[in-house]
């Protein structure tokens, strides 16, 4: 396994975990939640 494949695999796993804990983009605060989620997942 090369470095790039392993890095991508780990990145996908971490983003999946983060996605479970980030707030849903709904309700009155949807704009703020979208911005926050984007910032966290932007890398």
N, CA, C and O atoms as a Tripos MOL2 file, in Angstrom:
@<TRIPOS>MOLECULE
protein
  172   171    43     0     0
PROTEIN
NO_CHARGES

@<TRIPOS>ATOM
      1 N           0.8550   -1.1760    0.0000 N.3       1 UNK1
      2 CA          0.0000    0.0000    0.0000 C.3       1 UNK1
      3 C           0.8980    1.2350    0.0000 C.2       1 UNK1
      4 O           1.8620    1.3180    0.7620 O.2       1 UNK1
      5 N           0.5770    2.1650   -0.8410 N.am      2 UNK2
      6 CA          1.4050    3.3650   -0.8700 C.3       2 UNK2
      7 C           0.8510    4.4370    0.0670 C.2       2 UNK2
      8 O          -0.2670    4.3350    0.5710 O.2       2 UNK2
      9 N           1.6540    5.4460    0.2780 N.am      3 UNK3
     10 CA          1.3200    6.5000    1.2200 C.3       3 UNK3
     11 C           0.0160    7.2090    0.8550 C.2       3 UNK3
     12 O          -0.8210    7.4360    1.7290 O.2       3 UNK3
     13 N          -0.1690    7.5580   -0.3990 N.am      4 UNK4
     14 CA         -1.3550    8.3120   -0.8210 C.3       4 UNK4
     15 C          -2.6370    7.5200   -0.5920 C.2       4 UNK4
     16 O          -3.6370    8.0950   -0.1620 O.2       4 UNK4
     17 N          -2.6360    6.2500   -0.8620 N.am      5 UNK5
     18 CA         -3.8150    5.4110   -0.6270 C.3       5 UNK5
     19 C          -4.1490    5.3430    0.8640 C.2       5 UNK5
     20 O          -5.3130    5.4490    1.2530 O.2       5 UNK5
     21 N          -3.1330    5.1670    1.6820 N.am      6 UNK6
     22 CA         -3.3480    5.1020    3.1340 C.3       6 UNK6
     23 C          -3.8370    6.4360    3.6770 C.2       6 UNK6
     24 O          -4.7290    6.4720    4.5240 O.2       6 UNK6
     25 N          -3.2630    7.5260    3.1970 N.am      7 UNK7
     26 CA         -3.7030    8.8570    3.6210 C.3       7 UNK7
     27 C          -5.1670    9.0890    3.2710 C.2       7 UNK7
     28 O          -5.9320    9.5900    4.0950 O.2       7 UNK7
     29 N          -5.5560    8.7310    2.0620 N.am      8 UNK8
     30 CA         -6.9410    8.9230    1.6300 C.3       8 UNK8
     31 C          -7.9030    8.0460    2.4260 C.2       8 UNK8
     32 O          -8.9990    8.4840    2.7740 O.2       8 UNK8
     33 N          -7.5020    6.8270    2.7120 N.am      9 UNK9
     34 CA         -8.3410    5.9280    3.5020 C.3       9 UNK9
     35 C          -8.5850    6.5040    4.8920 C.2       9 UNK9
     36 O          -9.7120    6.5020    5.3870 O.2       9 UNK9
     37 N          -7.5250    6.9950    5.5130 N.am     10 UNK10
     38 CA         -7.6600    7.5760    6.8560 C.3      10 UNK10
     39 C          -8.4580    8.8680    6.8290 C.2      10 UNK10
     40 O          -9.2520    9.1210    7.7350 O.2      10 UNK10
     41 N          -8.2630    9.6790    5.8160 N.am     11 UNK11
     42 CA         -9.0200   10.9200    5.6800 C.3      11 UNK11
     43 C         -10.5120   10.6310    5.5360 C.2      11 UNK11
     44 O         -11.3330   11.3000    6.1640 O.2      11 UNK11
     45 N         -10.8680    9.6510    4.7270 N.am     12 UNK12
     46 CA        -12.2750    9.2750    4.5630 C.3      12 UNK12
     47 C         -12.8660    8.7930    5.8800 C.2      12 UNK12
     48 O         -14.0070    9.1220    6.2050 O.2      12 UNK12
     49 N         -12.1030    8.0190    6.6380 N.am     13 UNK13
     50 CA        -12.5780    7.5080    7.9230 C.3      13 UNK13
     51 C         -12.8060    8.6470    8.9130 C.2      13 UNK13
     52 O         -13.8250    8.6800    9.6030 O.2      13 UNK13
     53 N         -11.8640    9.5730    8.9810 N.am     14 UNK14
     54 CA        -11.9880   10.7150    9.8970 C.3      14 UNK14
     55 C         -13.1660   11.5950    9.5150 C.2      14 UNK14
     56 O         -13.9160   12.0290   10.3890 O.2      14 UNK14
     57 N         -13.3430   11.8670    8.2270 N.am     15 UNK15
     58 CA        -14.4720   12.6930    7.7960 C.3      15 UNK15
     59 C         -15.8030   12.0170    8.0890 C.2      15 UNK15
     60 O         -16.7810   12.6940    8.4040 O.2      15 UNK15
     61 N         -15.8560   10.6980    7.9910 N.am     16 UNK16
     62 CA        -17.0690    9.9690    8.3410 C.3      16 UNK16
     63 C         -17.4130   10.1170    9.8040 C.2      16 UNK16
     64 O         -18.5790   10.2890   10.1570 O.2      16 UNK16
     65 N         -16.4060   10.0530   10.6600 N.am     17 UNK17
     66 CA        -16.6190   10.2210   12.0980 C.3      17 UNK17
     67 C         -17.0730   11.6460   12.4020 C.2      17 UNK17
     68 O         -18.0170   11.8490   13.1660 O.2      17 UNK17
     69 N         -16.4060   12.6270   11.8080 N.am     18 UNK18
     70 CA        -16.8080   14.0240   12.0250 C.3      18 UNK18
     71 C         -18.2380   14.2680   11.5780 C.2      18 UNK18
     72 O         -18.9880   14.9730   12.2530 O.2      18 UNK18
     73 N         -18.6180   13.7010   10.4630 N.am     19 UNK19
     74 CA        -19.9590   13.8950    9.9270 C.3      19 UNK19
     75 C         -21.0340   13.4040   10.8940 C.2      19 UNK19
     76 O         -22.1210   13.9780   10.9530 O.2      19 UNK19
     77 N         -20.7420   12.3560   11.6460 N.am     20 UNK20
     78 CA        -21.7010   11.8360   12.6240 C.3      20 UNK20
     79 C         -21.9590   12.8220   13.7540 C.2      20 UNK20
     80 O         -23.0550   12.8550   14.3120 O.2      20 UNK20
     81 N         -20.9480   13.6320   14.0960 N.am     21 UNK21
     82 CA        -21.0560   14.5170   15.2430 C.3      21 UNK21
     83 C         -21.3960   15.9630   14.8880 C.2      21 UNK21
     84 O         -21.7660   16.7400   15.7690 O.2      21 UNK21
     85 N         -21.2790   16.3320   13.6300 N.am     22 UNK22
     86 CA        -21.6110   17.6990   13.2350 C.3      22 UNK22
     87 C         -23.1230   17.8870   13.2690 C.2      22 UNK22
     88 O         -23.8730   16.9580   12.9670 O.2      22 UNK22
     89 N         -23.5760   19.0900   13.6380 N.am     23 UNK23
     90 CA        -25.0200   19.3320   13.6890 C.3      23 UNK23
     91 C         -25.6480   19.2960   12.3010 C.2      23 UNK23
     92 O         -25.0010   19.6060   11.3000 O.2      23 UNK23
     93 N         -26.9070   18.9170   12.2630 N.am     24 UNK24
     94 CA        -27.6490   18.8880   10.9990 C.3      24 UNK24
     95 C         -27.9100   20.3190   10.5360 C.2      24 UNK24
     96 O         -28.0720   21.2270   11.3500 O.2      24 UNK24
     97 N         -27.9480   20.5010    9.2460 N.am     25 UNK25
     98 CA        -28.1490   21.8260    8.6530 C.3      25 UNK25
     99 C         -29.6360   22.0690    8.4360 C.2      25 UNK25
    100 O         -30.1370   22.0170    7.3130 O.2      25 UNK25
    101 N         -30.3300   22.3370    9.5440 N.am     26 UNK26
    102 CA        -31.7700   22.5560    9.4630 C.3      26 UNK26
    103 C         -32.2010   23.5640   10.5180 C.2      26 UNK26
    104 O         -31.4440   23.8760   11.4370 O.2      26 UNK26
    105 N         -33.3870   24.0560   10.3830 N.am     27 UNK27
    106 CA        -33.9360   24.9900   11.3580 C.3      27 UNK27
    107 C         -33.4550   26.4110   11.1340 C.2      27 UNK27
    108 O         -32.9270   26.7680   10.0810 O.2      27 UNK27
    109 N         -33.6640   27.2030   12.1740 N.am     28 UNK28
    110 CA        -33.3400   28.6280   12.0910 C.3      28 UNK28
    111 C         -31.8500   28.8920   11.9020 C.2      28 UNK28
    112 O         -31.4620   29.8820   11.2820 O.2      28 UNK28
    113 N         -31.0250   28.0130   12.4340 N.am     29 UNK29
    114 CA        -29.5830   28.2270   12.3690 C.3      29 UNK29
    115 C         -28.9310   27.5290   11.1840 C.2      29 UNK29
    116 O         -27.7180   27.3190   11.2030 O.2      29 UNK29
    117 N         -29.6750   27.1690   10.1720 N.am     30 UNK30
    118 CA        -29.1280   26.3690    9.0770 C.3      30 UNK30
    119 C         -27.9540   27.0460    8.3720 C.2      30 UNK30
    120 O         -27.0020   26.3710    7.9810 O.2      30 UNK30
    121 N         -28.0060   28.3530    8.2060 N.am     31 UNK31
    122 CA        -26.9220   29.0580    7.5190 C.3      31 UNK31
    123 C         -25.6400   28.9670    8.3480 C.2      31 UNK31
    124 O         -24.5630   28.7180    7.8070 O.2      31 UNK31
    125 N         -25.7580   29.1670    9.6460 N.am     32 UNK32
    126 CA        -24.5890   29.0790   10.5220 C.3      32 UNK32
    127 C         -24.0570   27.6520   10.5460 C.2      32 UNK32
    128 O         -22.8440   27.4440   10.5030 O.2      32 UNK32
    129 N         -24.9420   26.6740   10.6130 N.am     33 UNK33
    130 CA        -24.5240   25.2700   10.6440 C.3      33 UNK33
    131 C         -23.8310   24.8710    9.3380 C.2      33 UNK33
    132 O         -22.8410   24.1390    9.3610 O.2      33 UNK33
    133 N         -24.3400   25.3450    8.2140 N.am     34 UNK34
    134 CA        -23.6980   25.0590    6.9290 C.3      34 UNK34
    135 C         -22.2850   25.6190    6.8990 C.2      34 UNK34
    136 O         -21.3530   24.9450    6.4620 O.2      34 UNK34
    137 N         -22.1290   26.8460    7.3590 N.am     35 UNK35
    138 CA        -20.8130   27.4800    7.3700 C.3      35 UNK35
    139 C         -19.8710   26.7370    8.3130 C.2      35 UNK35
    140 O         -18.7050   26.5200    7.9810 O.2      35 UNK35
    141 N         -20.3630   26.3490    9.4730 N.am     36 UNK36
    142 CA        -19.5330   25.6420   10.4330 C.3      36 UNK36
    143 C         -19.1090   24.2740    9.8890 C.2      36 UNK36
    144 O         -17.9370   23.9080    9.9770 O.2      36 UNK36
    145 N         -20.0330   23.5380    9.3420 N.am     37 UNK37
    146 CA        -19.7260   22.2200    8.7820 C.3      37 UNK37
    147 C         -18.7470   22.3430    7.6190 C.2      37 UNK37
    148 O         -17.8270   21.5350    7.4930 O.2      37 UNK37
    149 N         -18.9360   23.3320    6.7840 N.am     38 UNK38
    150 CA        -18.0090   23.5430    5.6710 C.3      38 UNK38
    151 C         -16.5980   23.8100    6.1860 C.2      38 UNK38
    152 O         -15.6300   23.2450    5.6770 O.2      38 UNK38
    153 N         -16.4860   24.6660    7.1880 N.am     39 UNK39
    154 CA        -15.1750   25.0070    7.7330 C.3      39 UNK39
    155 C         -14.4750   23.8040    8.3390 C.2      39 UNK39
    156 O         -13.2680   23.6320    8.1690 O.2      39 UNK39
    157 N         -15.2260   22.9730    9.0450 N.am     40 UNK40
    158 CA        -14.6280   21.7870    9.6880 C.3      40 UNK40
    159 C         -14.1490   20.8010    8.6330 C.2      40 UNK40
    160 O         -13.0830   20.2050    8.7890 O.2      40 UNK40
    161 N         -14.9090   20.6200    7.5700 N.am     41 UNK41
    162 CA        -14.5770   19.6020    6.5580 C.3      41 UNK41
    163 C         -13.7240   20.1360    5.4050 C.2      41 UNK41
    164 O         -13.4040   19.3850    4.4840 O.2      41 UNK41
    165 N         -13.3530   21.4100    5.4390 N.am     42 UNK42
    166 CA        -12.5880   21.9940    4.3400 C.3      42 UNK42
    167 C         -11.1400   21.5150    4.2980 C.2      42 UNK42
    168 O         -10.4500   21.6960    3.2950 O.2      42 UNK42
    169 N         -10.6910   20.9150    5.3730 N.am     43 UNK43
    170 CA         -9.3160   20.3840    5.3780 C.3      43 UNK43
    171 C          -8.4010   21.3600    5.9730 C.2      43 UNK43
    172 O          -7.2010   21.1020    6.0690 O.2      43 UNK43
@<TRIPOS>BOND
     1     1     2 1
     2     2     3 1
     3     3     4 2
     4     3     5 am
     5     5     6 1
     6     6     7 1
     7     7     8 2
     8     7     9 am
     9     9    10 1
    10    10    11 1
    11    11    12 2
    12    11    13 am
    13    13    14 1
    14    14    15 1
    15    15    16 2
    16    15    17 am
    17    17    18 1
    18    18    19 1
    19    19    20 2
    20    19    21 am
    21    21    22 1
    22    22    23 1
    23    23    24 2
    24    23    25 am
    25    25    26 1
    26    26    27 1
    27    27    28 2
    28    27    29 am
    29    29    30 1
    30    30    31 1
    31    31    32 2
    32    31    33 am
    33    33    34 1
    34    34    35 1
    35    35    36 2
    36    35    37 am
    37    37    38 1
    38    38    39 1
    39    39    40 2
    40    39    41 am
    41    41    42 1
    42    42    43 1
    43    43    44 2
    44    43    45 am
    45    45    46 1
    46    46    47 1
    47    47    48 2
    48    47    49 am
    49    49    50 1
    50    50    51 1
    51    51    52 2
    52    51    53 am
    53    53    54 1
    54    54    55 1
    55    55    56 2
    56    55    57 am
    57    57    58 1
    58    58    59 1
    59    59    60 2
    60    59    61 am
    61    61    62 1
    62    62    63 1
    63    63    64 2
    64    63    65 am
    65    65    66 1
    66    66    67 1
    67    67    68 2
    68    67    69 am
    69    69    70 1
    70    70    71 1
    71    71    72 2
    72    71    73 am
    73    73    74 1
    74    74    75 1
    75    75    76 2
    76    75    77 am
    77    77    78 1
    78    78    79 1
    79    79    80 2
    80    79    81 am
    81    81    82 1
    82    82    83 1
    83    83    84 2
    84    83    85 am
    85    85    86 1
    86    86    87 1
    87    87    88 2
    88    87    89 am
    89    89    90 1
    90    90    91 1
    91    91    92 2
    92    91    93 am
    93    93    94 1
    94    94    95 1
    95    95    96 2
    96    95    97 am
    97    97    98 1
    98    98    99 1
    99    99   100 2
   100    99   101 am
   101   101   102 1
   102   102   103 1
   103   103   104 2
   104   103   105 am
   105   105   106 1
   106   106   107 1
   107   107   108 2
   108   107   109 am
   109   109   110 1
   110   110   111 1
   111   111   112 2
   112   111   113 am
   113   113   114 1
   114   114   115 1
   115   115   116 2
   116   115   117 am
   117   117   118 1
   118   118   119 1
   119   119   120 2
   120   119   121 am
   121   121   122 1
   122   122   123 1
   123   123   124 2
   124   123   125 am
   125   125   126 1
   126   126   127 1
   127   127   128 2
   128   127   129 am
   129   129   130 1
   130   130   131 1
   131   131   132 2
   132   131   133 am
   133   133   134 1
   134   134   135 1
   135   135   136 2
   136   135   137 am
   137   137   138 1
   138   138   139 1
   139   139   140 2
   140   139   141 am
   141   141   142 1
   142   142   143 1
   143   143   144 2
   144   143   145 am
   145   145   146 1
   146   146   147 1
   147   147   148 2
   148   147   149 am
   149   149   150 1
   150   150   151 1
   151   151   152 2
   152   151   153 am
   153   153   154 1
   154   154   155 1
   155   155   156 2
   156   155   157 am
   157   157   158 1
   158   158   159 1
   159   159   160 2
   160   159   161 am
   161   161   162 1
   162   162   163 1
   163   163   164 2
   164   163   165 am
   165   165   166 1
   166   166   167 1
   167   167   168 2
   168   167   169 am
   169   169   170 1
   170   170   171 1
   171   171   172 2
@<TRIPOS>SUBSTRUCTURE
     1 UNK1         2 RESIDUE 1 A UNK
     2 UNK2         6 RESIDUE 1 A UNK
     3 UNK3        10 RESIDUE 1 A UNK
     4 UNK4        14 RESIDUE 1 A UNK
     5 UNK5        18 RESIDUE 1 A UNK
     6 UNK6        22 RESIDUE 1 A UNK
     7 UNK7        26 RESIDUE 1 A UNK
     8 UNK8        30 RESIDUE 1 A UNK
     9 UNK9        34 RESIDUE 1 A UNK
    10 UNK10       38 RESIDUE 1 A UNK
    11 UNK11       42 RESIDUE 1 A UNK
    12 UNK12       46 RESIDUE 1 A UNK
    13 UNK13       50 RESIDUE 1 A UNK
    14 UNK14       54 RESIDUE 1 A UNK
    15 UNK15       58 RESIDUE 1 A UNK
    16 UNK16       62 RESIDUE 1 A UNK
    17 UNK17       66 RESIDUE 1 A UNK
    18 UNK18       70 RESIDUE 1 A UNK
    19 UNK19       74 RESIDUE 1 A UNK
    20 UNK20       78 RESIDUE 1 A UNK
    21 UNK21       82 RESIDUE 1 A UNK
    22 UNK22       86 RESIDUE 1 A UNK
    23 UNK23       90 RESIDUE 1 A UNK
    24 UNK24       94 RESIDUE 1 A UNK
    25 UNK25       98 RESIDUE 1 A UNK
    26 UNK26      102 RESIDUE 1 A UNK
    27 UNK27      106 RESIDUE 1 A UNK
    28 UNK28      110 RESIDUE 1 A UNK
    29 UNK29      114 RESIDUE 1 A UNK
    30 UNK30      118 RESIDUE 1 A UNK
    31 UNK31      122 RESIDUE 1 A UNK
    32 UNK32      126 RESIDUE 1 A UNK
    33 UNK33      130 RESIDUE 1 A UNK
    34 UNK34      134 RESIDUE 1 A UNK
    35 UNK35      138 RESIDUE 1 A UNK
    36 UNK36      142 RESIDUE 1 A UNK
    37 UNK37      146 RESIDUE 1 A UNK
    38 UNK38      150 RESIDUE 1 A UNK
    39 UNK39      154 RESIDUE 1 A UNK
    40 UNK40      158 RESIDUE 1 A UNK
    41 UNK41      162 RESIDUE 1 A UNK
    42 UNK42      166 RESIDUE 1 A UNK
    43 UNK43      170 RESIDUE 1 A UNK
